Every structure is written in structure tokens, then in C-alpha cells.
Amino acid sequence: MLGNYVNALAIIIGCLAGLLVRKGLKEEHKQIIIQAIGLSVLFVGAATALGGLLDPNAEPILFIISLVIGGIAGELVGVEKGLEKFGLFLQKKVGGGENTIAKGFVTATLIFCVGTMAIIGSLESGLRANHDILFAKSILDGGISIILASTLGIGVIFSAGAVFIYQGAIVLFAGIMEPVLTAAVIREISIIGGILIFGIGLNLLEIVKIKTGNLLPAVLVPVIYYSLIIPLFRLPG
């Protein structure tokens, strides 16, 4: 769990540094930083998704089916509303502007949790006590935390808890999850994750409001497809 502890701590430290920077920023500075983050997130999301799709073994239709099924499931369950309610609960406890904490928490949680480094790094940490990937992710997340917290505020710091729980679960149950989280599954999750990150960028730029939280269940569809559906229809011999 060392890598997971370091990752969560890096986010917290980065957020604290970002909050110090935030005090010296004018509103127009915050606005341009938000736009810079939004454009960067769009690029990272697009590059991640296209990188997976260009793999010759990629399933060209699976990500579409996953997003549709996952989106419907997320809408029925109300994932986005649940995340926002939790963010608003934190906002009441800590204080802050309208939707500031909720937006910071949801945005940062999705950016830090949706990605292959979180999955592969946690598996390596749990199976082989190799924390190198999570250490590298800690540096990236810490840097991103500084930028996010300087514009979105203290809500970003609570994403450290979500990251710790999410990655910690993979670390603890790595032995069970390794056979399921194959290279093919991780590739398809990466494609979907890239698209979700792209959606976060659109939200940050206020181009359109996409319920990225409700689309989160889409990352489970490739797991079901490769572990249950494919074996079911595989012919013997």
C-alpha cells in the first residue's frame, strides 16, 4: 500500500500548495488557467483514446456500446447526482462558493481515477510490491493538484480520499483482479477513460455539460465482455 499512501499524500500536498497560489491569483488569472487546463485535458483525453483505438487488437465498437450501456446504468443509479451530493455535503462542512467544492472534488476524482496508471500501478503494487508506477503517478497527480486547487479550490483535496479507496481496493484484491484485468481489458478501459477525460475538458471549458459521472459505469463493460461474454461464446477446441 506504500505507493497508494504516497499518491494520496502527493495530492494533498499539491492541493495545499495550490491553495496558497490561489490566494494571489486574480479572477482573470484563474479564468485563463481554467481554460489552459481544459484544453490540456481535452488533448490528453483525445490522445489516450486514440492511442488505444489505433491498437490493431482494439475493438472498434466496444467503446460505443460501453458508453451507451454505462451511461444508461449511471443515469438510472444516479452516479453524477451522488458525486455532486457528496461534494455539496463537503461544501456545507467546509464552506465555499456555490458548487466550488463539488466541482473541484468531482473533476479531480475523475481525472485521477480514470486512467491505466491507476489500474496497472495498483496491480503492480499489490502483486509484486512494485510501487514505481504509483510513485510516478504521484508526481503527476501532485503537479495537477497544484493547478486544479489554484482554480477550483479546496474541493480538489477531497479527491485524495477517493483515489486512496479506489486504488487501495485494487491493491488489496490484486490477486483476484489480475486474471480479469488483462491487457485487452485495460486497453478498452483506457479508451473509455480517455473519452471521459475529454468530456471533463469540455465541462471545464463550459462548451457543453456532459454527465461524466454517469458515464463511469462504462469502464465495467469491457470487464464483463472479456470475462463473461467472450468465454460464453468461445467454441471448444
JOCOR-V862979 format. One line per field, one symbol per residue. ss: DSSP state (H for helix, E for strand, - for the rest). A space follows every 10 residues. Layout:
# JOCOR-V862979
ss->???
This chain:
# JOCOR-V862979
ss->-HHHHHHHHH HHHHHHHHHH HHH---HHHH HHHHHHHHHH HHHHHHHHHH HHH------- -HHHHHHHHH HHHHHHH-HH HHHHHHHHHH HHHH-----H HHHHHHHHHH HHH--HHHHH HHHHHHHH-- -HHHHHHHHH HHHHHHHHHH HH-HHHHHHH HHHHHHHHHH HH-HHHH--- --HHHHHHHH HHHHHHHHHH HHHH------ -HHHH--HHH HHHHHHHHHH HHH----
